[in-house]
Amino acid sequence: MSLPSTFEDLVEKANQLDLYKSLVIQLNKDFLLANINLDFHEDVLPTSLKFLLHETVYKLIQEKFTEYLSLLYIIDVSEKQVKALNGEDTLKLSEEVTFLILQREWQKVWFRNKYK
């Protein structure tokens, strides 16, 4: 499995395989496990999903760093990938972490679908 390199690729692959709704459900499940109040409607537009997720990650980094780390742990985002990011610009960092979250959630959904 090759991971999508852009948000647009990820959404396109999810739609091709009819897994976009599953991706949203997985995001909701993991945010609930992390005790973070973010619940997407299953029919949320990809642009809205990206915007709201990015905004939430940014706020977590700025205001609730422990919850942010907990979320990354629960979602199982690669620590190595996160450490490789440049943390000087928090807005850019949160955008990149948002994509890492989406990539990891996509992996979970894709594997579950492939091997069910």
Buried (B, 14 or more C-beta within 10 A) or exposed (E): EEBBEEBEEBBBBBEEBEBBBBBBBBBBBBBEEBEBEBEBEEEBEBEEBBEBBBEBBBBBBEEEEEBBBBBBEBBEBEEEBBEEBEEEEEEEBBBBBBBBBBBBBBBBBBEEEEEE
